[in-house]
Amino acid sequence: MKTIEILIAISLVCIAYQNWRIQKDKLRLDLYDKRYKIFQAIKDLSTSFLKNGVTNRKDLSQFIIDTSEVDFLFEDDIKENIDEIRKKSLRAIHLAERLDNRGVGTQEDRENIAKELEELEKWSINHPNRLKSLFKEYLWFK
C-alpha cells in the first residue's frame, strides 16, 4: 500500500510541475503579445510618417492609445524611446502646420522649418533599425 501512495505522490508532483511550466509559458506568450502590439504601434506610426512625409494628429493619437501600457511592460529604455517618438511626431505636426500656413513667417523661417522637418524625416528613416535592437531583448521568446 505504501508503494501506491508514493507513486501517486510522485505523479501529483509531476503533474503540478507540468502545470507550472504551462502557466509560465502562457504568461510569457501573453507578455510577448502585449509587447509586440506596442512594437507594431511604433512601426505603424513610422510607416505613416514615411508615406506622408509627416504624421498626422489622428495617427499620433492612435499611437498614444496603443502605447499607453508601456509603463507596465517595459523598462526605461523603451519608455524613453516612445516618449521621444511622441515628442518628435508632435514637433513634425506643428512644423508641417506652420509650413502649410503660407501667410505666416518669412522665407527664411519657412526654409528653417523645412530643414527641421527634413531632419525629423532622416531620424524617422533611421529609427526602425534602432527599434529592432531595442525590442530584441523583450520580444525574444526563449
C-alpha positions as CSV (number, residue, x, y, z in Angstrom):
1,M,0.0,0.0,0.0
2,K,2.8,2.4,0.7
3,T,4.2,2.0,-2.8
4,I,1.0,3.1,-4.3
5,E,0.9,6.2,-2.2
6,I,4.4,7.1,-3.1
7,L,3.7,6.6,-6.8
8,I,0.5,8.8,-6.5
9,A,2.5,11.5,-4.7
10,I,5.3,11.4,-7.4
11,S,2.6,11.6,-10.1
12,L,1.0,14.6,-8.5
13,V,4.3,16.3,-8.2
14,C,5.0,15.7,-11.9
15,I,1.6,17.0,-12.9
16,A,2.0,20.1,-10.7
17,Y,5.4,20.8,-12.2
18,Q,4.0,20.4,-15.8
19,N,1.1,22.8,-14.9
20,W,3.6,25.3,-13.5
21,R,5.6,25.2,-16.8
22,I,2.5,25.6,-18.9
23,Q,1.3,28.6,-16.9
24,K,4.8,30.1,-17.1
25,D,4.9,29.7,-20.9
26,K,1.4,31.1,-21.2
27,L,2.4,34.2,-19.2
28,R,5.4,34.7,-21.4
29,L,3.3,34.4,-24.5
30,D,0.7,36.9,-23.2
31,L,3.5,39.3,-22.3
32,Y,5.0,38.8,-25.8
33,D,1.6,39.6,-27.4
34,K,1.2,42.8,-25.4
35,R,4.8,43.9,-26.1
36,Y,4.5,43.2,-29.8
37,K,1.4,45.3,-30.1
38,I,3.5,48.3,-28.8
39,F,6.3,47.4,-31.2
40,Q,3.7,47.3,-34.0
41,A,2.2,50.7,-33.0
42,I,5.7,52.3,-33.4
43,K,6.1,50.7,-36.8
44,D,2.7,51.9,-37.9
45,L,3.4,55.5,-36.9
46,S,6.8,55.3,-38.6
47,T,5.2,54.0,-41.7
48,S,2.6,56.8,-41.7
49,F,5.4,59.3,-41.3
50,L,7.4,57.8,-44.2
51,K,4.4,57.5,-46.5
52,N,3.1,61.0,-45.9
53,G,6.3,62.9,-45.2
54,V,4.8,63.8,-41.8
55,T,2.4,62.1,-39.4
56,N,-1.0,63.5,-38.5
57,R,-2.9,64.0,-35.3
58,K,-5.1,61.0,-35.8
59,D,-2.2,58.7,-36.2
60,L,-0.4,60.2,-33.3
61,S,-3.5,59.9,-31.1
62,Q,-3.8,56.2,-32.1
63,F,-0.1,55.7,-31.2
64,I,-0.6,57.3,-27.8
65,I,-3.5,55.0,-27.1
66,D,-1.7,51.9,-28.4
67,T,1.4,52.5,-26.3
68,S,-0.4,53.5,-23.1
69,E,0.6,50.3,-21.3
70,V,4.3,50.8,-21.9
71,D,5.0,51.7,-18.3
72,F,3.8,48.2,-17.2
73,L,5.5,46.1,-19.9
74,F,9.0,47.6,-20.4
75,E,12.0,49.1,-18.7
76,D,13.0,52.8,-19.1
77,D,14.8,52.3,-22.4
78,I,11.6,51.6,-24.3
79,K,9.6,54.1,-22.3
80,E,12.1,56.9,-23.2
81,N,12.1,55.8,-26.8
82,I,8.3,56.0,-27.1
83,D,8.4,59.4,-25.4
84,E,11.0,60.6,-27.9
85,I,8.8,59.3,-30.8
86,R,5.8,61.1,-29.4
87,K,7.7,64.4,-29.0
88,K,9.3,64.3,-32.4
89,S,6.0,63.4,-34.1
90,L,4.2,66.2,-32.4
91,R,7.0,68.6,-33.4
92,A,6.7,67.4,-37.0
93,I,3.0,68.0,-37.0
94,H,3.4,71.5,-35.6
95,L,6.1,72.3,-38.2
96,A,4.0,71.0,-41.1
97,E,1.1,73.0,-40.0
98,R,3.2,76.2,-39.8
99,L,4.7,75.4,-43.2
100,D,1.2,74.9,-44.7
101,N,0.1,78.2,-43.4
102,R,1.6,80.2,-46.2
103,G,0.9,83.6,-44.8
104,V,3.0,83.1,-41.7
105,G,6.7,83.8,-41.4
106,T,9.4,85.0,-43.7
107,Q,11.0,82.9,-46.4
108,E,13.9,82.3,-44.1
109,D,11.6,81.0,-41.3
110,R,9.9,78.7,-43.9
111,E,13.3,77.4,-45.0
112,N,14.3,76.7,-41.4
113,I,11.0,74.8,-40.8
114,A,11.6,72.7,-43.9
115,K,15.2,71.9,-42.8
116,E,13.9,70.8,-39.3
117,L,11.2,68.7,-41.0
118,E,13.9,67.1,-43.1
119,E,16.0,66.3,-40.0
120,L,13.0,64.7,-38.4
121,E,12.4,62.7,-41.6
122,K,16.0,61.4,-41.5
123,W,15.6,60.5,-37.9
124,S,12.4,58.6,-38.8
125,I,14.1,56.7,-41.6
126,N,17.0,55.5,-39.3
127,H,14.8,54.8,-36.3
128,P,13.4,51.3,-37.3
129,N,16.9,49.8,-37.2
130,R,17.3,51.1,-33.6
131,L,13.9,49.8,-32.7
132,K,14.8,46.2,-33.6
133,S,17.8,46.2,-31.4
134,L,15.9,47.8,-28.5
135,F,13.0,45.4,-28.7
136,K,15.0,42.3,-29.4
137,E,15.6,41.7,-25.7
138,Y,11.8,42.0,-25.0
139,L,10.5,40.1,-27.9
140,W,12.9,37.2,-27.9
141,F,10.8,34.1,-26.9
142,K,13.3,31.8,-25.2
